[in-house]
Amino acid sequence: MAFAAAVQDLIDALGRLPGVGPKSAQRIAFHLLKADAEESSRLAAAILAAKDRVGFCETCFNLSEEQRCEICRDDRRDPHVVCVVEEPRDVVAIERTREFRGRYHVLQGAIDHLQGVGPEQLRIRELLGRVVDEQVTEVIICTNPNLEGEATALYLIKMLDAPGLVVSRIANGLPVGGDLEYADELTLGRALEGRRVVAGPTTTD
């Protein structure tokens, strides 16, 4: 027995969301259909408001309701240290550690040639411009410890070969194949503290 056309359209739309399979899409659709009109309207209004009000920071490409995000506007943050992440959710994960007081740069993805995502689809050119314009002294590469994240990190290390610039990579306390957003604050904080220099000048005692 097939679902009514409107129900199937809703299931199909939900199924296109990342991480939502066919069974989950059905469960969410049935929940929404059983919910009262006020709850459904509240969800629809929240989605429309977010799409209307939220964009990307013109400096770091994090999610923001203004031209520059709250972190980029914060004068207490160190503008000379930039942490590079794949997605806005990774900024939230790192901020939970309370270990980082610099600024961020969101690539909006990772290199994945199987999915047709190359360096030109990411915000790498803008990162290179920031390194020069903002006189950045250290770039911390916090891409995910999986194949795509490692490929992106290797490419960035190659592109960030500049005199006086320290390029570091978060330590291997994170499980290989994992995502930053799922790491607990303690593990992620220690990985950030234990980052290793992979390019640029180093200091000795």
KOLFI-763857 format. One line per 8 residues: their letters; for each residue x, y, z of N, C-alpha, C, CB. Coordinates in steps of 0.05 Angstrom, whole numbers, plus 5000, padded with zeros to 4 digits. Atoms other than C-alpha are relative to their C-alpha. Glycine has a CB too. Example, Ala and Ser with C-alpha at 12.3 -4.5 7.8 and 13.67 -1.06 7.14 Angstrom:
<rs>
AS) 5018 4976 5000 5246 4910 5156 5018 5024 5000 4980 5001 5025; 4984 4976 4999 5273 4979 5143 4985 5022 5014 5009 5009 4971 .
</rs>
This chain:
<rs>
MAFAAAVQ) 5017 4976 5000 5000 5000 5000 5018 5025 5000 4981 5000 5025; 4984 4976 5002 5028 5067 4979 4988 5022 5018 5001 5010 4970; 5010 4978 4985 5024 5129 5021 4987 5021 4982 5024 5014 5015; 5011 4978 5015 4983 5189 5000 5022 5017 4989 4980 5017 5017; 4979 4985 5014 5021 5234 4952 5013 5021 5018 4989 5014 4976; 4989 4979 4983 5029 5290 5003 5018 4988 5022 4977 5017 5013; 4984 5013 4979 5055 5242 5056 5026 4990 4988 4984 4976 5012; 4976 5010 5013 5104 5210 5008 5019 5023 4993 4994 4984 4975 .
DLIDALGR) 4983 4976 5006 5129 5280 4987 5015 5009 5025 4983 5023 4989; 4987 4992 4974 5142 5296 5061 5022 4980 5007 4978 5001 5022; 4980 5020 4993 5179 5230 5072 5024 5003 4982 4988 4972 4997; 4978 4997 5019 5221 5241 5009 5017 5025 5007 4989 5002 4972; 4985 4975 4993 5239 5312 5031 5017 4996 5025 4980 5023 5005; 4985 5005 4975 5259 5289 5101 5023 4980 4994 4981 4988 5021; 4979 5020 5006 5299 5231 5071 5024 5012 4986 4988 4979 4983; 4977 4987 5013 5343 5280 5033 5018 5014 5021 4990 5020 4979 .
LPGVGPKS) 4984 4988 4980 5368 5308 5099 5024 4982 5008 4983 5007 5025; 4977 5017 4994 5438 5284 5119 4995 4983 5026 5025 5017 5004; 5003 5018 4976 5437 5224 5167 4972 4990 5004 5009 5015 5024; 5028 5010 4997 5362 5211 5157 4995 4979 4978 4980 5024 4997; 5006 5022 5018 5348 5143 5126 4970 4998 4995 5010 4974 5011; 5028 5003 5006 5281 5119 5098 4982 4995 5024 4996 4977 4980; 5016 5006 4977 5256 5091 5164 4997 5024 5018 5011 4976 5015; 5001 4976 4983 5275 5153 5203 4983 5022 4987 5029 5011 5004 .
AQRIAFHL) 5016 4980 5014 5243 5197 5150 4970 4994 5004 5006 5000 4970; 5028 5007 4996 5178 5158 5158 4991 5007 5029 4996 4970 4995; 5007 4994 4972 5180 5164 5234 4996 5030 5005 5021 4989 5019; 5002 4971 4997 5192 5239 5231 4975 5011 4987 5025 5015 4989; 5024 4992 5015 5137 5248 5179 4975 4994 5016 4999 4987 4972; 5024 5008 4985 5086 5210 5221 4998 5016 5025 5001 4970 5006; 5001 4983 4976 5106 5249 5283 4989 5028 4993 5028 5003 5012; 5010 4973 5008 5095 5315 5246 4971 5000 4993 5016 5010 4977 .
LKADAEES) 5028 5001 5007 5029 5292 5219 4981 4996 5024 4995 4977 4980; 5015 5003 4975 5005 5272 5289 5001 5024 5018 5009 4976 5015; 4997 4977 4983 5029 5336 5320 4978 5020 4994 5028 5014 4995; 5021 4980 5004 4980 5393 5330 5011 5022 4981 4991 5013 5026; 4994 4980 5020 4979 5451 5280 5020 5020 5010 4975 5014 4990; 4981 4980 4988 5016 5498 5328 5029 4990 4999 4991 5006 5029; 4973 5011 5000 5076 5452 5334 5012 4999 4972 5001 4972 5012; 4991 5001 5028 5081 5442 5259 5005 5028 4989 4978 4986 4982 .
SRLAAAIL) 4996 4973 5009 5073 5516 5246 5026 5012 5012 4976 5017 5007; 4976 4990 4987 5128 5531 5297 5025 4990 4987 4999 4992 5030; 4977 5011 5013 5176 5484 5263 5004 5013 4972 4996 4969 4996; 4998 4988 5026 5160 5512 5194 5010 5029 5002 4973 5000 4986; 4991 4972 4996 5169 5584 5220 5029 5001 5007 4983 5013 5021; 4972 5000 4992 5236 5567 5252 5018 4995 4976 5005 4979 5022; 4984 5006 5024 5262 5537 5187 5001 5025 4981 4988 4976 4984; 5001 4977 5018 5239 5597 5146 5016 5024 5012 4971 5009 4995 .
AAKDRVGF) 4986 4978 4987 5267 5647 5197 5030 4996 4998 4991 5003 5030; 4971 5006 5002 5335 5612 5198 5010 5005 4972 5006 4972 5009; 4992 4996 5028 5338 5612 5122 5001 5029 4993 4981 4985 4981; 5002 4972 5006 5319 5685 5120 5021 5017 5014 4973 5011 5007; 4983 4983 4983 5364 5712 5176 5029 4990 5002 4988 5001 5027; 4973 5011 4996 5425 5666 5177 5015 4997 4974 4998 4973 5015; 4982 5004 5023 5482 5670 5127 5027 4992 5010 5001 5026 4983; 4972 5007 4993 5557 5663 5128 5015 5025 5006 5013 4984 4978 .
CETCFNLS) 4983 4977 4993 5606 5710 5162 5018 5006 4976 5017 4993 5025; 4984 4992 5023 5642 5750 5109 5030 4996 5004 4994 5028 4993; 4971 5004 4994 5709 5738 5144 5007 4971 5003 5007 5015 5026; 4992 5028 4994 5710 5666 5170 4981 4979 4989 5002 4997 5030; 5020 5017 5012 5648 5636 5137 4986 4981 5020 5013 4983 4978; 5017 5013 4980 5618 5612 5202 4971 5010 4996 5010 5006 5029; 5028 4990 5001 5542 5618 5209 4997 5025 5016 4981 4978 5010; 5003 4974 4986 5521 5688 5228 4975 5014 4990 5025 5018 4994 .
EEQRCEIC) 5023 4984 5008 5461 5733 5229 5009 5028 4992 4980 5002 5024; 4989 4974 5008 5506 5793 5215 5022 4995 4980 5010 5017 5024; 4979 5003 5020 5560 5807 5163 5025 4987 5012 5008 5027 4989; 4978 5013 4986 5613 5787 5214 4989 4986 5024 5023 5020 5007; 5011 5016 4978 5601 5733 5265 5010 5011 5027 5009 4971 4997; 4994 4991 4973 5606 5743 5340 5030 4996 5007 4983 4986 5021; 4972 5005 4994 5675 5712 5345 5019 5019 4985 5007 4971 4992; 4983 4981 5016 5705 5755 5289 4998 5028 5011 4992 4999 4971 .
RDDRRDPH) 5004 4973 4989 5676 5817 5323 5012 5003 5028 4971 5007 5001; 4990 4999 4973 5706 5799 5391 5029 5008 5001 4996 4972 5013; 4973 4989 4999 5768 5842 5402 5018 4985 5020 4999 5029 5008; 4984 5015 4981 5790 5796 5459 5012 4975 4988 4982 4992 5024; 4988 5023 5013 5805 5740 5410 5026 5008 4986 4979 4988 4980; 4974 4996 5013 5875 5733 5382 4997 4998 4970 5021 4980 5010; 5004 5001 5029 5870 5752 5308 5023 4987 4984 4995 5028 4989; 4976 5010 5014 5939 5724 5292 5001 4969 5001 5025 5011 5012 .
VVCVVEEP) 5001 5029 4999 5920 5651 5308 4973 4992 4989 5004 4989 5029; 5025 5008 5014 5868 5619 5262 4998 4969 5001 5000 5011 4971; 5006 5029 5000 5837 5550 5272 4982 4994 4976 4986 4992 5027; 5015 5007 5024 5814 5519 5207 4984 4974 5005 5020 4996 4976; 5018 5022 4996 5754 5473 5210 4984 4995 4974 4980 5004 5024; 5015 5006 5024 5709 5439 5159 4973 5014 5000 4996 4970 4998; 5028 4991 4999 5639 5460 5182 4995 5018 5024 4982 4976 5000; 5007 4983 4976 5606 5511 5229 4996 4984 5025 4975 5016 4994 .
RDVVAIER) 5004 5017 4976 5587 5454 5276 5027 4994 5014 4986 4975 4993; 4974 5005 4988 5662 5443 5287 5009 5023 5018 5021 4994 4979; 4995 4976 4983 5668 5514 5314 4987 4997 5027 4991 5026 4986; 5014 5005 4975 5616 5497 5366 5014 4980 5017 4971 4992 4995; 4987 5021 4986 5653 5434 5385 5026 5010 5014 5007 4976 4982; 4975 4990 4989 5719 5470 5395 4995 5021 5022 5018 5012 4978; 5007 4980 4980 5687 5528 5433 4992 4987 5026 4978 5018 4990; 5008 5014 4975 5660 5478 5483 5024 4993 5017 4984 4975 4994 .
TREFRGRY) 4976 5007 4985 5731 5461 5503 5011 5023 5017 5022 4990 4981; 4990 4976 4987 5746 5533 5525 5030 5001 5000 4990 5001 5029; 4971 5001 5001 5818 5520 5504 5011 5019 4978 5010 4972 4994; 4991 4985 5023 5821 5564 5442 4990 5029 5001 4992 4987 4973; 5008 4972 4999 5822 5640 5442 5007 5016 4975 5013 5013 5025; 4995 4987 5025 5839 5655 5371 4975 5003 4983 5021 4985 4984; 5023 4998 5018 5794 5660 5310 4998 4976 4982 5001 5026 4983; 5005 5024 5016 5767 5610 5261 4999 5006 4970 4973 4988 5008 .
HVLQGAID) 5005 4999 5028 5763 5596 5187 4986 4974 4992 5026 5005 4983; 5016 5023 5007 5708 5550 5162 5002 4994 4970 4970 5005 5008; 4996 5007 5028 5725 5514 5097 4974 4994 4986 5018 4976 4998; 5026 5009 5011 5652 5492 5087 5003 4974 4984 4989 5022 4982; 4997 5026 5012 5673 5422 5071 5028 4989 5001 4990 5000 4971; 4974 5012 5002 5732 5377 5057 5004 4989 4972 5004 4978 5022; 4993 5011 5027 5768 5353 4995 4989 4971 4998 5030 5001 4994; 5011 5026 5004 5730 5293 4969 4995 4997 4970 4973 4996 5016 .
HLQGVGPE) 5002 5001 5029 5744 5278 4896 4978 4981 4991 5027 4991 4989; 5021 5019 5008 5694 5220 4895 4973 5015 4999 4998 4977 5020; 5024 4985 5000 5640 5271 4910 5002 5026 4983 4992 5007 5028; 4995 4977 5017 5669 5323 4862 5007 5025 5015 4975 5005 4984; 4992 4977 4984 5694 5368 4918 5030 5003 4999 4989 4998 5029; 4972 4995 5001 5762 5397 4903 5007 5026 5015 5010 5003 4971; 4992 4976 4985 5802 5455 4934 4985 5025 4991 5030 5004 4997; 5013 4976 5011 5767 5505 4889 4972 5002 5011 5000 4999 4970 .
QLRIRELL) 5027 4998 4989 5700 5488 4921 5000 5008 5030 4986 4973 4997; 4997 4993 4971 5726 5504 4991 5010 5029 5003 5019 4981 5014; 4992 4972 4995 5743 5571 5024 5030 5002 5006 4984 5011 5024; 4971 5001 4996 5818 5559 5017 5013 5026 4990 5013 4976 4985; 4989 4975 5010 5833 5620 4974 4996 5023 5020 4987 5007 4973; 5005 4979 4980 5800 5664 5026 5018 4997 5025 4971 4999 5009; 4982 5005 4977 5842 5631 5081 5028 5011 4993 5002 4970 5006; 4974 4990 5008 5906 5647 5043 5001 5030 5001 5008 4989 4972 .
GRVVDEQV) 5001 4971 4999 5884 5719 5036 5000 5010 5029 4975 5009 4986; 5001 4991 4972 5870 5724 5111 5028 4998 5013 4980 4983 5016; 4974 5004 4989 5939 5697 5128 5018 5025 4995 5014 4975 4988; 4984 4976 5007 5970 5757 5092 4987 5025 5012 5001 5003 4969; 5013 4975 4992 5918 5811 5107 4999 5003 5031 4972 5001 4989; 5003 4998 4971 5911 5795 5182 5026 4993 5014 4978 4981 5009; 4974 5006 4988 5985 5779 5193 4999 4976 5019 5011 5025 5014; 5003 5025 4984 5969 5709 5218 5027 4988 5005 4981 4981 4986 .
TEVIICTN) 4974 5012 4993 6027 5676 5255 4998 4970 5003 5011 5012 5026; 5004 5029 4998 5996 5607 5266 4973 4992 4989 5003 4990 5030; 5024 5013 5010 5945 5565 5229 4998 4972 5012 4999 5000 4969; 5005 5026 4988 5917 5506 5268 4980 4985 4982 4990 5002 5030; 5018 5015 5018 5888 5454 5221 4984 4979 5017 5017 4985 4978; 5017 5018 4984 5829 5420 5255 4979 4987 4982 4985 5017 5022; 5018 5016 5017 5799 5381 5198 4996 4972 5013 5011 4997 4971; 5006 5025 4987 5768 5314 5217 5021 4979 4994 4973 4990 4990 .
PNLEGEAT) 4980 5021 5003 5814 5254 5227 4989 4976 4983 5009 4990 5027; 5008 5021 5018 5786 5215 5168 5014 5005 4973 4969 5000 4996; 4986 4998 5026 5808 5206 5095 4998 5027 4988 4990 4979 4981; 5005 4974 5013 5776 5270 5070 5014 5022 5016 4970 5006 4998; 4987 4979 4983 5801 5311 5130 5030 5000 4998 4992 4995 5029; 4971 5002 5002 5872 5285 5124 5009 5010 4972 5009 4971 5004; 4993 4990 5026 5873 5299 5049 4999 5030 4999 4981 4988 4978; 5003 4970 4998 5849 5370 5063 5023 5012 5016 4973 5007 5012 .
ALYLIKML) 4978 4990 4984 5901 5379 5117 5027 5000 4985 5003 4982 5026; 4975 5001 5016 5958 5356 5071 5001 5022 4979 5003 4972 4987; 5001 4979 5021 5935 5404 5017 5005 5027 5013 4973 5000 4986; 4996 4974 4986 5932 5462 5067 5029 5004 5008 4981 5002 5024; 4972 4998 4992 6001 5447 5094 5017 5008 4976 5010 4973 5011; 4985 4993 5024 6028 5451 5023 4995 5029 4992 4992 4981 4977; 5007 4973 5008 5991 5516 5008 5008 5021 5020 4970 5002 4995; 4993 4981 4979 6009 5549 5074 5030 5002 5005 4985 4993 5025 .
DAPGLVVS) 4971 4999 4997 6084 5546 5062 5009 5029 4996 5014 4981 4979; 4993 4971 5001 6101 5619 5080 5020 5005 5021 4974 5017 5003; 4980 4993 4980 6160 5650 5116 4988 5009 5026 5020 5021 4989; 5009 4991 4974 6148 5657 5191 4973 4990 5009 4999 5029 5000; 5026 5010 4993 6081 5622 5190 5002 4971 5012 4981 4999 4975; 5001 5027 4988 6072 5563 5238 4974 4987 4993 5003 5002 5032; 5024 5015 5006 6024 5510 5214 5000 4975 5018 4999 4991 4970; 5002 5023 4982 6001 5459 5266 4975 4984 4995 5001 5010 5029 .
RIANGLPV) 5022 5019 5004 5955 5399 5266 4992 4990 5027 5008 4977 4980; 5008 5010 4974 5913 5376 5325 5011 4972 5004 4969 4999 5002; 4988 5025 4992 5941 5316 5362 4982 4976 4993 5008 5000 5029; 5015 5023 5007 5919 5245 5350 4984 4987 5022 5019 4979 4990; 5017 5010 4979 5877 5239 5412 4972 4993 4990 4998 5020 5023; 5026 5005 5012 5816 5236 5367 5001 4973 4985 4991 5022 4982; 5000 5026 5015 5795 5168 5338 5001 5005 4970 4975 4984 5008; 4998 4998 5030 5814 5158 5265 4973 4993 4988 5022 4982 4989 .
GGDLEYAD) 5026 5005 5012 5752 5162 5222 4977 5015 5013 4994 4972 4999; 5021 4986 4985 5714 5205 5272 4995 5028 4990 5006 5000 5029; 5007 4972 5006 5683 5274 5269 5004 5017 5025 4972 5003 4988; 4996 4983 4977 5700 5333 5314 4975 5004 5016 5010 5027 4991; 5025 4993 4986 5627 5346 5331 4992 4978 5020 4978 5004 4981; 5007 5021 4982 5622 5278 5366 5021 4995 5022 4996 4974 4984; 4979 5004 4980 5686 5284 5407 4991 5015 5026 5027 5011 4990; 5006 4987 4975 5678 5300 5481 5019 5023 5004 5001 4980 5023 .
ELTLGRAL) 4984 4975 4996 5705 5366 5507 5028 4994 5010 4986 5018 5020; 4974 5006 4989 5763 5334 5546 5019 4990 4978 4998 4980 5022; 4983 5011 5021 5789 5294 5487 5007 5021 4979 4985 4976 4986; 4995 4980 5020 5782 5351 5438 5018 5022 5011 4974 5013 4991; 4982 4980 4988 5814 5400 5487 5028 4991 5001 4990 5007 5028; 4973 5011 4999 5874 5355 5497 5013 4998 4972 5000 4972 5013; 4989 5001 5027 5881 5345 5422 5008 5028 4990 4978 4989 4981; 4993 4972 5008 5881 5421 5413 5025 5009 5014 4977 5019 5006 .
EGRRVVAG) 4976 4993 4984 5932 5431 5469 5025 4986 4989 4996 4993 5029; 4977 5016 5009 5977 5376 5441 5005 5001 4970 4995 4972 5008; 4996 4998 5029 5976 5400 5369 5030 5000 4994 4987 5026 4989; 4972 5002 5008 6041 5388 5332 5005 5018 4976 5008 4971 4993; 4992 4983 5023 6077 5436 5285 5007 4982 4976 5024 5018 5008; 4995 5015 5024 6076 5409 5214 5014 5016 4978 4975 4989 4990; 4986 4983 5019 6105 5468 5177 5006 5027 5013 4983 5004 4974; 4993 4974 4990 6139 5534 5190 5022 4999 5021 4976 5014 5011 .
PTTTD) 4978 4999 4981 6190 5557 5242 4992 4986 5026 5008 5029 5006; 5004 5012 4974 6198 5519 5308 5018 5012 5019 5004 4969 4999; 4982 4989 4979 6228 5540 5374 5013 4978 5015 4984 5018 5018; 4985 5020 4983 6279 5503 5416 5008 5013 5026 5025 4988 4984; 4992 4989 4974 6298 5511 5489 5029 5007 4999 4994 4980 5022 .
</rs>
